[in-house]
Amino acid sequence: MDFAYTIAGFAVGAIVGLTGVGGGSLMTPLLVLMFGIHPSVAVGTDLLYAAITKAGGTLAHSLKGSVDWQITRTLATGSIPAALITLWAVHRYAPGGMGGATHVITFALGVALVLTAVAIVFRTRIQAFSSRVMGDTPNPVRTRNLTIATGAVLGVLVSISSVGAGALGVTALFFLYPALPSLRIVGSDIAHAVPLTAVAGMGHWALGTVDWALLGSLLIGSLPGIWLGSHVSARVPDRVLRPILASTLVLVGAKMITH
């Protein structure tokens, strides 16, 4: 079974390398639906998995100068407190704590997957719409407040579903910062995902919902998978990959919502 986890990690890593998204969107439902892992354990383990794998991406983007640390800090201002409050609330008020919140986590995961699919498909249109709404010189105070609010929403989603830090975060930043180069938006989103998933993952660890052996098996497969996918991505058209990924997320999300 450990080898099967490694194969799953490799497959998801390759998809992440190909498309730039799909880590939490694919790994968590795969663990729940295919391997029968408890939803809370799948989410907690995947959060630390994401923190480790995205740390390398943050380093690469940082060396290229493609991280806007001001945006990253503003997002974290909303996301990290929201993640901690969400974990505390679920542990405190859900019957059976985090381990008993199966239905809440599964439903939240399904909703987050569908939203991620919508973000992937309509990202370009959302960016064009934001240029018209926000204007060429957006209000900096309003933009900051909306960025903090966006971070808070991501913090809630990520902490209970492990989904949202990727495609949803990038799409929100495209809307809020239409004049910012795409590379800096992606780099800033990846940089923000590291502390968010690390804090949420450590929160799950404190609540006993992290499987360290599972995490190790996933990382053994995912790291070479990401490397391979990133090299192949230049040869596969984005217009082919994104609809396939979005369709998969909608199907899996619908399954999780009705699970």
N, C-alpha and C positions, 0 to 999 in steps of 0.2 A: 504493500500500500504506500510506503514511503517513496518507492520509485514512481508510482502513479502520481503522487503529489509533485515530484520533480518534473515529470513530463508536463503536468498541468502548468507548473511555473514557467517552463520553457515556452509553451504555447502562448500563454498570456504575455510573457515578456517579449516574444516576437511581435505580437500584435501592438504592444505599446511602442516598440521600436519602429514599427511600420507607420503607425497613425499618430503617435504622440498622446493618445488617450486610451482608456480602456482598462487600466490596472484594477482599481476597485470595482469598476463597472462590470468586469468579467470575472475577476478572481473570487469575490465574495459569493455571488450566486452560483458559481461553479462548485465551490466548496459546500454550499448548502444543498443544492439540487442533485449534484452528481455523487458527492462523497458522503452526504448525510451529516456533515458537521453542524453542530448547534449554531443557529444564527448569531448569537452573541459571541461565541468563540471565533466564528468565521470573521466577523467584523473586527474584533479586537486584534486577531492575528494579522489580518490584512492591513490594518492601520500601521503597525510596526513594519510590515513588509514594504508598504508604500514609502514610509519615512526613510528607510535604508536605501531603497532603489532610487528615490528622487533626490537623495543627497548628492549622488554622483552627477545627476543632471544639473543641480544647482551650482556645483563647482564648475562644471563646463561652461554654463551660461555666465557665471560670474567672471571667469577668466576672459570671456569674450566681451565683457562690459555690457551684456544684454539683460541685466537685472536692474529695475528701478526700485531701489531699496525703500524709498519713501512710500511708494504704493504698497510694497510688501508689508511695511510696518503698519500702515493704515488698515489694511485688511486684517492683520493679526490683532489690532486693537479691538476689532469686533468679534473675530472668529474664536480666539483662544478662550476668553471669558465665556462665550456662548457654549463652547464645547464642554468646558468644565461644569457649567451650570446644568447643561442637558444631562451629562453623565450622573451628576448628583441627584437630579430630579428623578431620573429613571430608576436609579438604585434605591432612592428613598421611597418613592411612591408606587412604582410598578409592583404588582404582586409577585413575590419571589425575587425582587431586585432585578439586576441586569439579566441574570440567568432565566428569570421568569417572564421577561419582556419579549418573548419570541414573536408574538403577533405584531407588536408595535414595530420591532426591528424589521421584520419581513415586509410589512406593508410600506414602511418608510423606504426600504431598499428598492421596492418595486416602483414607487413614485419617483425616486431619484434616478432610476435607470431610464424611465420614460422621458423625464426632463432632460437627461443627458443626451438621449437620442435626438430630441427636438433641437437642442443646442448645436449638435453636430451638423444636422441637416440644414438648419437655417442660420448658421453663423454669419455667412456673408450678408444675408438680408438684414440681420440684426445690426450688423456693423454699419450698413448703408442707412438704415433707419435712425441709428444713433447720431450719425453725422447731421441729419436734418433736425433732430430734436435738441441735441446738445449745442449745436452751432459751432462755429469756428473758434469762439472764445468762451468756453463754458465757465460758469460761476465756480471758482475754486472752493468756496465754502460748501456749496451744495454738492459738488463732486466728492469732497472729502466725507461729508455726512453719508452720502449714498454708498461710498466705498466701505465705510465702517458697517453700514447696515447690510451690505452684501456679504462682508466677512462674517457677520453674525448668523446670517442664513446658512452660509456654507459650514460654519461651526456646528450648527444643529444637525444638518444633514450628514456631515462627515462623521460626527461622533456616534450616531446611531445606525448609520448604514455603510460607512466608509466610502460612499460615492458622492461626488460633487466637486472635489477639489480640482479636477482636471478640466473636462469640457465645460461644465457650468461656470467655473471660475474664469476661464479664458473668455467665454462668451460675455459674461458680465463686464469684464475689463474692456473688451472691444466696444461695448455700448458706452461705458463711462469715459473711456479715453480714445475716441475715434482717431485722433491725430497721432497717437503713439504708434511707432513701428511694430509690426506683428511680432518680430523676434523679441522685442523688449516686453511685450505683453505676455508671451509664452514663458519667457525666462522669469518674469516677476511672479507669475502664477505658480510655476514649479517651486520657486524659492519660498513662497508663502505656504505651499503644501507641506513642506518638510516640518516646520515647527507645529503646524496644526495637527498633522497625522501623528507626530511624535508625542505631543501632549495628550491627544485623545487616546493613542495607543497605550501610553503609560497609565492613563486613567483606567483603561480596561484591564491592564496588568494588575493594578491595585485591587480591582474588583474580581480578579481571578478568571478572566475570560481571554487569556492568551495561551496558545499551545506553542511552546518554544520548539519542540521537535518538528511540528508542522511548519513553523516559520523557517527553520533551517532547510528543510526539504524543498520548500518553495524557492528559497533564494538560490540554492544550488542550480536549479533549472532556469530561473528567470534571468540571472545576470548574463549568461551566454545567449539566452533568447533575445534579450534587448540589444545586445551587440550585433547579432545576426540581422534582426529586423531593421535596425538603423542603417545597415549597409545595403539591404535589399530595397529599402523604401524609395531610393532614387530611381529604381527601375519599374516601380508599380504606380500607375496613375492614382492620384488622390481621389479623383472622381469615381474610381472603382471601389476603393477601400472604404471610404466614409459611408456610402449607402449600405454596404454590407454590414458594417459595424453597427450602424444605427438600427437597421432591421433586426439584428440579433438582440440588441438591447431592448427594443420594444417587446419582442417575443418573451424574453426572459423576464422583463419587468412586469408584463401582464401575468405571467405565471406566478411571480412572487406576490403580486397584489391579491390574486385569487387563491393563493396557497392555503 
